[in-house]
Amino acid sequence: MALTVNDLLPAVLRRDSAAIAAAAAVSGALYLSPHLIVTAVALLTLFVLIYNRPLIGLALVAFWAPFFLAPIELYVWATPMVELSLLATLGAVVVRGGIAWLRGGRLAPIRLNALDWALLALGALGALSLLWSAERGPALRELRVIVIEPLLFYALLRVVRPTRREWLLLVEVFLMAGAAVSLLGLYGYLTGTGGFALAEQGTRRLMSVYSSPNNLALFLGRVLPFGLAMFCFAPSGLRRLGAGALTAIVLIALALTQSLGAALLGVPAAVACVLLLWNWRRGGALLLGLAALALIALPIAAQIPRLQGAFDLSRASSLMRAQLWQASLNLLAERPLTGAGLDQFLYLYRSRYILPSAWEEPDLSHPHNILLDFWIRLGLGGVIALGALQIAFWRAGLRAWRRLRHDPPMAACIVGALGAMANILAHGLVDNSYFVIDLAYIFCFTVAIVNEVHSDRSA
């Protein structure tokens, strides 16, 4: 009943800046609270804030996605803050819709398009894969946290229908999340208190809140194109300065991960996509300049232990991937239509398909290739759905970019999303692409931006 009262919140909290600041404080208290009563009060307050402004919930999901490995304690169980934010937002939106319906209002219909159907197909294939998944427990968990919940986030973005200004705000929150993860990692890296791993050559590799430097590189590689696009398209000096500062922080952290997949594939693809869509002449000239610098610096880079022999298949990491891909193809040769199911690769690989020469690394949970990963988890239908989604995504994204190229804020959002997808595809050739909690949310966020802006013909 209280939620139906218009003046439930002070007028100041109806402003985006004040409401988001209040939500950040409450979610921080919820995250750090050691007491159940404080947690319950903070959770109720957060729900009221989200109910009055669903955009707050969407922003919290975007911010907390990379922190899924540090759950909060809720009495007898723990849950990631991103999951709690999603469920609170979903509950608030459902309650708002129910109250509006009881008042006689009519909910605005959403027409499903090719991108919607492609994501629904991926979700349906994930549920169907339970029929042939040998390890049912891990499959059910992955279906919930990596398939269903990120798709619910996508559905909420489609239902709430953020305005152009709100999309820009969500992208900025996502960029702030990348900067926060980077700063946490850099602090531990510089002070020696943690957040890094030792490479084979003894050098330190930044990993921040993640369990692996490569996981951090996968996340930051998707953040970087949004920051670069915001910097290139920003019309004002203050916004450009802020975007440039956050992007520089992300780039420094990304470099310290020493991820070869990011350095050789993901980042070049994302940067090229953003610069060419920003201004193909000036961007093309910058790309040529960067390529020339890379060639000049190649002899120096060749002396870095991490980069030595990057393309030598006899080295450990390259040989591991070649053996892993061969084992994955052997698995698919026996299950070409259905694949193995969600989160089944680890158990099948180490027990049956691992090559004798790869015995030193039996605990690999994915095939380190986007096509093989979708095929093994979702079957041949997953590869077809992924291909259809990519065709629809790039067609919609490029059309939206052509229509909005003279609208700097929205052009930055669209070009950032296209650059993020370029990173997903390029880096996904040698590493994970979707099937990690934060990567799944980012994937759905990226698709939602393009779909929503493309669908809004009045934008």
Long-range contacts (C-beta under 8 A, 24 or more apart in sequence): 3-48, 3-51, 3-95, 3-99, 4-99, 8-48, 8-52, 9-48, 9-49, 9-52, 13-49, 13-52, 14-52, 14-53, 16-53, 16-55, 16-166, 16-169, 19-49, 19-52, 19-53, 19-56, 20-56, 20-59, 20-169, 20-173, 22-49, 23-49, 23-50, 23-56, 23-59, 23-60, 27-60, 27-64, 27-81, 27-85, 30-72, 30-81, 30-84, 31-72, 31-81, 33-72, 36-75, 39-72, 39-73, 39-74, 39-75, 43-84, 43-88, 46-88, 47-88, 47-91, 47-92, 50-88, 50-89, 50-92, 51-92, 51-95, 51-96, 54-89, 54-92, 54-93, 54-96, 54-156, 54-160, 55-160, 55-162, 55-166, 55-169, 55-170, 57-85, 57-86, 57-88, 57-89, 57-92, 57-93, 57-156, 58-89, 58-153, 58-156, 58-157, 58-160, 58-162, 58-170, 59-169, 59-170, 59-173, 60-85, 60-89, 61-85, 61-86, 61-89, 61-153, 61-441, 62-170, 62-173, 62-174, 62-177, 62-441, 62-445, 63-173, 63-174, 63-176, 63-177, 63-180, 64-177, 65-177, 65-437, 65-438, 65-441, 65-442, 66-177, 66-178, 66-181, 66-209, 66-210, 66-219, 66-438, 67-181, 67-209, 68-437, 68-438, 69-209, 69-210, 69-211, 70-209, 80-437, 82-437, 82-438, 82-441, 83-145, 83-149, 86-149, 86-152, 86-153, 86-156, 89-156, 90-152, 90-156, 93-156, 93-159, 93-160, 108-161, 110-158, 110-159, 111-455, 113-392, 113-451, 113-455, 114-388, 114-392, 114-396, 115-389, 115-392, 115-393, 115-396, 115-447, 115-450, 115-451, 116-158, 116-451, 118-385, 118-386, 118-388, 118-389, 118-392, 119-151, 119-154, 119-389, 119-444, 119-447, 120-151, 121-381, 121-385, 121-388, 122-147, 122-151, 122-378, 122-382, 122-385, 122-386, 122-389, 123-147, 123-148, 123-151, 125-378, 125-379, 125-381, 125-382, 125-385, 126-342, 126-377, 126-378, 129-338, 129-339, 129-341, 129-342, 129-377, 129-378, 129-379, 130-341, 130-342, 132-338, 132-340, 132-341, 133-340, 133-341, 133-342, 133-343, 133-344, 134-340, 134-341, 134-344, 134-347, 134-348, 135-341, 135-343, 135-344, 135-347, 138-342, 138-343, 138-344, 138-347, 139-341, 139-342, 139-343, 139-344, 141-343, 142-342, 142-343, 142-435, 143-342, 145-437, 146-342, 146-434, 146-435, 146-436, 146-437, 146-440, 147-342, 147-440, 150-437, 150-440, 150-441, 150-443, 150-444, 151-444, 153-441, 153-444, 153-445, 154-444, 154-445, 154-447, 154-448, 157-444, 157-445, 157-448, 157-452, 158-448, 158-451, 158-452, 161-452, 162-452, 164-407, 164-409, 164-410, 164-453, 164-459, 165-409, 167-410, 167-413, 167-449, 167-452, 167-453, 168-409, 168-410, 168-412, 168-413, 170-445, 171-226, 171-230, 171-412, 171-413, 171-416, 171-449, 172-230, 174-223, 174-226, 174-442, 174-445, 175-223, 175-226, 175-227, 175-230, 175-243, 175-246, 175-247, 175-250, 176-246, 177-223, 178-219, 178-220, 178-223, 178-224, 178-227, 178-246, 178-250, 179-246, 179-249, 179-250, 181-208, 181-209, 181-216, 181-219, 181-220, 181-253, 182-208, 182-220, 182-249, 182-250, 182-252, 182-253, 182-254, 183-249, 184-208, 184-209, 185-209, 185-216, 185-253, 185-256, 186-249, 186-252, 186-253, 186-256, 189-256, 196-256, 199-258, 199-305, 199-306, 200-305, 200-316, 201-305, 201-306, 203-258, 203-305, 203-306, 204-256, 205-256, 205-257, 205-258, 206-253, 206-256, 206-257, 206-258, 207-257, 208-253, 213-257, 213-258, 213-259, 214-257, 214-259, 214-261, 214-431, 215-432, 215-436, 216-253, 216-257, 216-259, 217-254, 217-257, 217-259, 217-261, 217-262, 217-266, 217-427, 218-259, 218-262, 218-266, 218-427, 218-431, 218-432, 218-436, 218-439, 219-438, 219-439, 219-442, 220-250, 220-253, 220-254, 220-257, 220-262, 221-254, 221-259, 221-262, 221-266, 221-267, 221-270, 221-423, 221-427, 222-420, 222-423, 222-424, 222-439, 222-442, 222-446, 223-250, 223-420, 224-250, 224-251, 224-254, 224-267, 224-270, 224-271, 224-419, 224-423, 225-270, 225-271, 225-273, 225-274, 225-415, 225-416, 225-418, 225-419, 225-420, 225-422, 225-423, 226-412, 226-413, 226-416, 226-417, 226-419, 226-420, 227-416, 228-270, 228-271, 228-274, 228-275, 228-416, 228-419, 229-274, 229-278, 229-411, 229-412, 229-413, 229-415, 229-416, 229-419, 230-412, 230-416, 232-274, 232-275, 232-278, 232-279, 232-412, 232-415, 233-278, 233-408, 233-409, 233-411, 233-412, 233-415, 234-408, 234-412, 235-408, 235-409, 258-306, 260-306, 260-307, 260-310, 260-317, 260-430, 261-427, 261-429, 261-430, 261-431, 262-427, 264-310, 265-426, 265-427, 265-429, 265-430, 266-423, 266-426, 266-427, 267-423, 268-426, 269-422, 269-423, 269-425, 269-426, 269-427, 270-419, 270-420, 270-422, 270-423, 270-426, 271-419, 272-422, 273-415, 273-418, 273-419, 273-422, 274-415, 274-416, 274-418, 274-419, 277-401, 277-415, 277-418, 277-419, 278-415, 320-358, 320-361, 321-368, 321-430, 323-355, 323-357, 323-358, 324-349, 324-358, 324-364, 324-367, 324-368, 325-367, 325-368, 325-369, 325-372, 326-355, 327-353, 327-354, 327-355, 327-358, 327-367, 328-353, 328-367, 328-369, 328-372, 328-376, 329-372, 331-376, 332-372, 332-375, 332-376, 335-379, 336-380, 337-379, 337-380, 338-379, 338-380, 339-375, 339-376, 339-377, 339-378, 339-379, 339-380, 339-382, 340-376, 340-377, 341-377, 342-377, 342-378, 342-435, 343-377, 343-435, 344-376, 344-377, 345-376, 345-377, 366-432, 366-435, 368-430, 368-431, 368-432, 369-428, 369-429, 369-430, 370-424, 370-425, 370-428, 370-429, 370-433, 370-434, 373-428, 373-432, 373-433, 373-434, 373-435, 374-433, 374-434, 377-435, 389-447, 390-421, 390-425, 393-421, 393-447, 393-450, 394-418, 394-421, 396-450, 396-451, 396-454, 397-421, 397-450, 397-454, 399-454, 400-450, 400-453, 400-454, 403-459, 404-453, 404-459, 407-459, 410-453, 410-459, 413-449, 413-453, 414-449, 414-450, 414-453, 416-449, 417-446, 417-447, 417-449, 417-450, 418-450, 420-446, 421-446
